[in-house]
Amino acid sequence: MSELYSKTETIKLRKKHIGPSCKVFFAKDPIKIVRAQGQYMFDENGEQYLDCINNVAHVGHSHSEVIKAAVKQMELLNTNSRFLHDSIVEYAKRLSDTLPEKLSVCYFANSGSEANDLALRLARQYRDHQDVITLDHAYHGHLSSLIEISPYKLRKGKDVKKEFVHIAPTPDIYRGKYREDHPDPAGAYADEVKKIIEEAQKCGRKIAAFIAESMQSCGGQVIPPAGYFQKVAEYVHKAGGVVIADEVQVGFGRIGKHFWSFQMHGENFVPDIVTMGKPMGNGHPMSCVVTTQEIAEAFSASGMEYFNTYGGNPVSCAVGLAVLDVIEKEDLQGNATRVGNYLIELLNKQKAKHSLIGDVRGIGFFIGIDLVKNQQKRTPATAEAQHIIYKMKEQRILLSADGPHRNVLKLKPPMCFTKDNAKFMVEQLDKILTALEEATGTRTERLNETSSDSANDSASQSENTNKKRNGYYAEKHTVTGKRIKT
Ligand SMILES: Cc1ncc(COP(=O)(O)O)c(C=O)c1O
């Protein structure tokens, strides 16, 4: 049975029994999803939606291998991790194999929030320091300990930042403090962290951790410039703190070339703690904190046991192992690279055509389209972004808009997303942008621009932005997916 209630009845019951702060996508006209398969979701009338936003259904919704693994283990045994069992050690071993050697000790939990909360405890216990440096616009989870370090959630003028929390500017070279025209944005953003450390130390405070997503997702799909994390790690370590990489959204091969997003920053950057969640169980609630022997030993030296009833149970571990197998067997990292590059190429063509697109940034299946009202001023096109996601929904495509101004269209589809899906998505986006620009008169502005030098300026500016974002863009890709070394 896929439906218990009519859609109207479901909405009514939801209003009555579910807390009003639990929001649904497309609140003005929510969709009722009754099943999903691969990269598609289906509503109560059997209408198919192309899913461009579910990074939890990492290897595809309802993947048969994952389901089989869960059922098989559930039929046999499910219990807590205080009994000796092979699946937890096997899974920990397989996870460690994907990480640099020093990251070899795992703690299993059930959500990204739990993982980040535990990461903070590990960091604080390590040298008995308390303070945390976080990035502006960051989101690290819904527990009290994480709301405190999630500026994305702090309400302006209402929430008072705790004295042990320090907020560093987001290393966003498109709309942040230092942009693509800065000679060394990575150094400049890292110096901001250094300044924070120095100020804190002057007041007698001690830095326990710097926490950041390897690429900021809720904060607007931001890719930090190359070299940023290395410098930050140097300053944080010098202050006796540790670096926590939050890979809850961006891990498990989403960026294609690497299994973990922090790895794209180079082999000379290794975080001290990595947290993971969402895609790990393909929808089954599971998460993990991986750290070094040294940090783990300091944690256990406190004498306090870490026990988590569900964390690392045999069913979760069987699911986790199946997810790892599918990523490998189906070459989903390769797919993220091939299709992701194709998608970025298509979107860059849209950028050249539409004045509403200010920036296209991304790697693999982590892509952001920054919409602007004005190319020079980069004024966020917030209302337009909302209009577009509703229009895309009418075309049966699920997208979301995020970032501090809610103007960045986010793409983070299941890893089985195809080139045909990408082409279809971009064709519909093109139509909607064309109609919107015609209605608002902005299309003319861009057409005039493209016939003048400013089009070249805009193209070279985005080339420059991408170069600063990195070596991640060292290889250019044609629309056919062939690589051209630059
Ligand atoms: C970067 C990041 N970290 C942590 C979390 C918290 O994960 P969960 O919702 O599983 O608790 C989220 C959730 O959106 C997230 O985006």
The ligand as an ORCA input file, in Angstrom:
! r2SCAN-3c Opt
* xyz 0 1
  C      27.158     19.680      6.429
  C      26.201     19.002      7.348
  N      26.642     18.521      8.510
  C      25.812     17.914      9.368
  C      24.473     17.776      9.088
  C      23.566     17.129     10.076
  O      23.184     15.856      9.632
  P      21.854     15.169     10.152
  O      20.699     15.927      9.604
  O      21.971     13.749      9.629
  O      21.884     15.201     11.629
  C      23.967     18.260      7.886
  C      22.544     18.142      7.554
  O      22.014     18.721      6.653
  C      24.857     18.910      6.997
  O      24.433     19.427      5.857
*
